[in-house]
Amino acid sequence: LAVVYEDPYAVDAAIYPAQCRYLRPRWRELPGRILDVGFWGRWWVLGARLRDCDVNEEEFGGLPARLRHLDPHHLRSHH
């Protein structure tokens, strides 16, 4: 399980609001600061937001039928 949350200041910031314990965010504010939750090998919020984010169906509508379908073996990634 991994949780990514927004922190207002870096850990090593040398400004007063970052050092004063009374000005740190409270635990009850944590749910509003959570950006994503990761478990079972994936980030759940990020994965949902990026699903088909670059697909423009209208743009692909003019392509020939053989180019409209993409199989996993067509994809290449470099390690």
Secondary structure, DSSP 8 states (H G I E B T S, - for coil): -EEEE--SS-TT--SHHHH-GGGS--GGGHHHHEEEEEETTEEHHHHHHTTTTT--HHHHTTS-HHHH---GGG-----
